[in-house]
């Protein structure tokens, strides 16, 4: 690690009308962790909202860009420049069509798979940042993707969503320690127990 500080970014769209969209699950993950780990109240900075805190011994800055998805990278880059962070200090939480609903996978680098938030992030940072891919599943046909992604989670999905966000938060210390395999296996383990 090149830095004492890690920047964790949740991707989403600002505004209450988007709050429960599948596309906003990155925001949701940060909100739950910030609450559980007692992060500072959100304040406006870097074209977004930031909160500071610790998970285990790791100092973290949470950032939710307020730029809308396709401009997320500008907000992330501004925070990185301010704190002199490298792309490998950045972890981005985002919705992933190519993963089954409520599955969680972590990977370093890669493409954007058509995700406008990742496209913008990669444009401003390059591809070498860590991604926490939060599965939302695929609606089955590409013509239905936009409505699905920008649709609210169904009432029937709320328990699973809550369990998954809780599991991500409970195991976040492994992520902070960069033990991605342990994080993924422990999150999966928690979600199988239910």
N, C-alpha and C positions, 0 to 999 in steps of 0.2 A: 504494500500500500504506500502510495506516495504522500499521503496526507493524514493528519490527525482527525480531520473532519470528513464525514461522508455526506453526500447530498443524495437524498432519496426523493424522487419525484413521482407524484401521482398524475397520470394523464386523465383529463376529463374536460368537460365544457362548463364554464361558470354560469351560475344562475339556477334558481330553485326549480325551473321547469325541466332541467336536465338531471336533477339530483339522483333520481332512481334509474336512469338509463344504464343499460349494460355497458355502454361506452364510458361510463363514469366510474367503473369499478376501481380504477386506480386511485381516484379521489377517496372513495369509500375506504380503501385499505389504509391510506394514510390517516384518515379521520379516526378510525378505530384504534390504530396504534398510538396516535397522539393522546387519545383519551386514556387508554390503558396504562401508558408509560408516563403520564403526567407532563406532557410537553407544554411549553409556554403557550399563552393564547396566540391565535393567528394574527399576524400583522402584515400590512401591504408592503411588498418590496419586490423588485425584479419583475414587474408586470405580473405579479401573482400574490399568493399568500404564503408566508413562511412561519414555521414553528421550530423552536429549538428544544433539544432535550438529549437524553441518553437512553440507550438500550444496552444493558450490561455496562461495560466500561467504555463503550464507543459513543463518541459525541456525534450527533446527527443534526442535520438541517433538513426539515421536510419542506418541500415546495410544491404548491399546486398552482400551475400557470393559469392566469386569468385571461389568456390571449385567445381562447378557443383552440381546439385541437390542432388545426393546421398551422398554427404559429407557436406551438409549445417550445420549440427549440430556441427561440429568441429569449424567452424567460429563463430557460435553463442556462444558456450561455452567459447571460448577465450575472446570474448567481455564481457560476463557475469563475468568471473573470474577477468578481469581487473577492472571492475567497481563494483565488489562485489554485483552483482544483483542476485535475486532469480528468479525461473521460473515464478512466478506470475508477475514479472516486464516486462516480454517478451510478445510481441504480434507479431504473424507471419501471414503475408498476403500471401495467396496461392490460386491457381486454384483448383476448386472443381467440379469433374465430376458429382456428385450426386445432384447438384443444377442446376436449369434451367439457361441458359445463362443470364448473367448480373444481377442475383440475388445476394444479399450480406447478409450473415449471420455471426453472431459472436457467438463463444462458448468457454467455458473454458474446457480444457482437452479433452479426448476422444482418439479414435484410429487414425490410419493413413490412413485407407481406400485404402491401396495400393499405397499411394503417397510417392515416395522415399525421397522427401525433408522432409516430416513430420516424416517418419520412422527414418531418420538420426537425426532429431531434438530431437525426443523422446528418442532415444538411448543415446544422450548426456545430455539431460535436465530432463528426465522423462516426463510424459504426462501432467503435471499441468501448462501449459502455455496457453495463450489466442490465439485463431485462428480467423482471419477474412477470411471467406470462400467466394471466389469470383467465382460464378457459371460460368462454361463453357459449361454445358450440356454434354450429353453422346452421342457418335456417333451411339449407338444402338446395337453394338455387341462388345464383349470384344476383339476380334481379331483386331478391328479397332482403339482401344484406343490409342496405342502408336503413330501411324501416325497422329491421330487427335490432341492429346495433343501437339505433336511436330510439328504441322502444324501452319502456320500463320493464324491470323484472316483474314476472307474474307473481300474484299472491302465493301461488303454490310453490314458488321457488324461494320464498323469504327465509324459511328455516335453513335451507341449504346454504343460502347466501350468508346468513348470520354465522353458521357453523364454520364456513370457509374463512370469513374475515377474522373470526375468533382464532382459528388455527394458525393463520398467517401471523397474527399478533403474538400468539403464545410462543411461536417458534422463531420470532424475529431476531432473537439474540444470535442464532446460528448464521443468519443472513449478515448481521453486523460483523460477525467474526469471519466472514467470507467462507464459511463451511456450507456451500450451496447444496452438496449431496445430502448432508444431514438435515438441512432445512427442508428439502423436498421430501425426504423419506418420513420425517416426523410430522409434517403437515398431512401427507397422505395417510399416515398411520392414524392420526386423530380423526380424519374424515371417514376412515373405514370403521372406526369403533362405534359410530353412531347407528 
